[in-house]
Amino acid sequence: MNKGYNERIIPFEKLNIAKGKNYKVYLYTNSNCELIFTMLDFVWFEKKKKIKCVAWDLDNTLWNGVFIEDKVTFKDGIIDVIKELDARGIVNSIVSKNNEQDIMKFLKKNKIDEYFVMPQINWEPKSINISNLAKQMNIGMDTIAFIDDNPFEREEVLSKNSDLNVYHDDEYVNLLSYPEFQVIVTEDTKNRRKTYKMLEQQNKEFEKFSGDIDDFLRECKMKATIRTPKKDEYNRCYELIQRTNQLNSSGRRLTLEQLNDIFEDKNYDTYLIQVEDKFGNYGIVGFSIVDISSEPVITDFVISCRVANNKVEHTYILYLANKYKAKGYKKLKINYTKTSKNGPVFKVVSDLNLVKLSSDNDTAVYYLDLTKDIQKIDIMQVKEK
């Protein structure tokens, strides 16, 4: 302990109370090294997830004034904040009660319209628009930051979306220093806004499409490249492990050091997945670890939300099934650890009719029987490098 006030974090396992929480203890150390507890309070806290999207209100938030009443001016430094968020791979959007056509025309005139993806500009309740944004982007509510000057609007969205991160408009000046906005930056980060623009176009086309989802995906002319990561791509694999919530089979947050050990271990196969379609190249969107020390076991599998629901995860597992079947293996296993967010992974397990082999608390092992015929990969073209 240092002289003066100290902060220490005590894991819940040490306290035998309130499973799943940590506790902060504040105490004072005087010159005689005596510990003085000024309060006997324990305060639980939870670490916020990293932010993936910032949804901005407009009137008196992004700019000073009300658009339909005044000549508005952007707040000091706020455009620089938006550009820095974009450089970090945190995309920007808009949730505002306004006329969309007029707003987008104004943003284009000021050459910043390109920085906003999937804007929700209409007269619906903002809670509905926030939910629509999360659905369109395929991200969790707890990875969205909503910024608004109006306390009523902040309370309205929180009343319907309790996991949402809500901030007062004045906080924009400190936003970049908050821990939840400190993210890993890789080469793929630079293209994140572009790939969300591609996803936005894909969503618009699907709304007009009359066939089923599989037919639509075939028309998108999707291509998946599956290969071993190169050393300069290790950080991207680490980023996917850290950022992915919904499509994360194990829920593990492996450190970069742990991943480096796995990359060098001959008992593991590692794969990254790149995807492109007629809308463009999405870059590296998936990463997986397969333990091959005995029968192949997918220990970790993460897929970016940008290609979720596009059958990339199904295609990858069937690709592995064919690969390991050709090597003479009888089963392909996958470890699935249930978390509060990764239900979409279990849907893949169900869709492919994987059989439960064993379970222990929240972790279950499923397998695909490689002695039987394997489903054909017909949604997208697959190649291995």
Helices and strands as residue ranges (DSSP letters): E 4-10, H 12-15, E 22-29, E 35-36, E 43-45, E 53-56, E 63-64, E 73-74, H 78-87, E 91-96, H 100-109, G 113-115, E 120-121, H 126-137, G 141-143, E 144-148, H 151-160, E 165-168, G 169-173, G 175-177, G 179-181, G 188-191, H 192-208, H 213-219, E 223-227, G 231-233, H 234-243, H 256-264, E 268-277, E 280-291, E 297-303, G 305-307, H 312-326, E 331-337, H 343-351, E 355-360, E 363-369, E 381-384
